[in-house]
Amino acid sequence: MSLSLTRRTLLAGLPLSLTACVSAGRSPPSKPAVDPGVAAMYTALTDEPHLVPVVDVSRVPPQYVRQVVAFQGPEQPGSIVVDPSRRFLYLVQENGTALRYGCGVGKAGFDYQGSAVVGRKAAWPRAGRPRPT
């Protein structure tokens, strides 16, 4: 009797051969540990006019998590500075510090240079009003 490898015998034996590749006790990769203080900054906000859902901080690269950093510049405390090339937004604080946030930047953001003034500020611009359709 000769042994010949046919498509049918290959497909029948493939699952058996692949079981040898699985090691016992292997578990799926776990999420990276998140500092509880950082996670607390990104909990859901339920006391606002609109629900702000919790953020899964384990999916955010550490450099983009909100943090206090040293800041030097002519901007006054309360100013917002965006660095589009590094994808950071800074809220300037007193004593040479700023709150740094990671931010997304669209194509127009890379083309913009200079300064701007926020024309309208509101806690929740659409609170209590229906959205236009």
C-alpha positions in Angstrom: 0.0 0.0 0.0 1.5 3.3 -1.0 1.0 6.5 0.9 0.0 9.3 -1.3 -0.8 12.8 -0.2 -4.1 14.0 -1.6 -6.0 17.2 -1.0 -8.6 15.2 1.0 -6.0 13.7 3.4 -4.2 17.0 3.7 -7.4 18.8 4.7 -8.4 16.0 7.1 -5.0 16.0 8.8 -4.5 19.8 9.0 -6.5 20.4 12.2 -4.6 17.7 13.9 -1.2 19.1 12.9 -2.1 22.6 13.9 -3.0 21.6 17.4 0.6 21.0 18.0 1.2 24.7 17.4 -1.0 25.7 20.3 0.8 25.8 23.7 -1.2 25.0 26.8 -1.8 27.8 29.2 -1.5 30.6 26.6 -3.9 33.4 27.3 -4.9 36.3 25.0 -2.9 39.5 25.3 -4.1 41.6 28.2 -4.7 45.3 28.1 -1.9 47.5 29.5 -2.3 48.5 33.1 -3.8 52.0 33.5 -2.9 54.3 36.4 -6.1 54.7 38.4 -5.5 58.5 38.6 -5.4 58.7 34.8 -8.5 56.5 34.5 -10.4 58.7 36.9 -9.8 61.7 34.6 -11.7 59.9 31.8 -14.7 58.5 33.6 -18.2 59.1 32.3 -19.8 62.5 33.1 -23.5 62.0 33.9 -24.1 65.3 35.6 -23.8 67.4 32.3 -26.7 68.3 30.0 -25.4 65.6 27.6 -23.9 62.2 28.6 -20.1 62.2 28.1 -19.2 58.5 27.9 -16.2 56.9 29.6 -13.0 56.7 27.6 -11.0 53.5 27.5 -7.7 55.0 28.4 -5.8 51.7 27.7 -6.4 52.4 24.0 -4.9 56.0 24.2 -1.1 56.2 23.7 0.4 57.5 26.9 1.8 60.7 25.3 -1.7 61.8 24.4 -3.3 61.4 27.9 -4.0 64.7 29.7 -1.0 65.8 31.7 0.6 68.9 33.3 3.8 69.9 31.4 6.3 72.8 31.5 5.3 75.5 29.0 7.2 78.5 27.8 5.6 81.1 25.5 4.1 84.6 25.4 0.6 83.3 25.8 -1.3 84.3 28.9 -2.9 81.8 31.3 -6.3 80.6 29.9 -4.9 80.7 26.3 -5.2 77.6 24.1 -2.2 76.7 21.9 -2.4 74.0 19.3 0.8 72.4 17.9 -0.6 70.5 14.8 2.7 68.9 13.8 3.0 67.2 17.2 -0.8 66.8 17.7 -1.0 68.5 21.1 -3.3 71.1 22.5 -2.1 73.1 25.5 -4.2 75.0 28.0 -1.8 77.5 29.4 -1.7 77.7 33.2 0.1 79.9 35.6 3.7 79.3 36.8 5.1 78.2 33.4 2.9 75.1 33.0 0.1 73.9 30.8 -2.4 71.1 30.6 -1.4 69.1 27.5 -4.0 67.1 25.6 -3.6 64.9 22.5 -5.7 66.2 19.6 -6.6 65.2 16.1 -5.7 67.6 13.4 -7.4 67.8 10.0 -5.8 68.9 6.7 -6.9 72.5 7.2 -5.1 72.5 10.6 -1.8 71.7 9.1 -2.2 74.6 6.6 -3.1 77.2 9.3 -0.6 79.5 10.9 -1.0 82.4 13.2 -3.4 83.1 16.0 -7.2 83.3 16.3 -9.8 84.5 18.8 -12.6 82.3 19.9 -15.7 84.2 18.8 -18.3 82.4 21.0 -18.0 80.5 24.2 -20.7 78.4 25.7 -20.9 75.5 28.2 -23.0 73.4 25.8 -23.9 75.4 22.7 -26.9 73.2 21.8 -28.3 72.4 25.2 -32.0 72.6 25.2 -32.3 73.3 21.5 -32.9 70.7 18.8 -30.1 70.1 16.3 -30.7 71.3 12.8 -31.4 68.5 10.3 
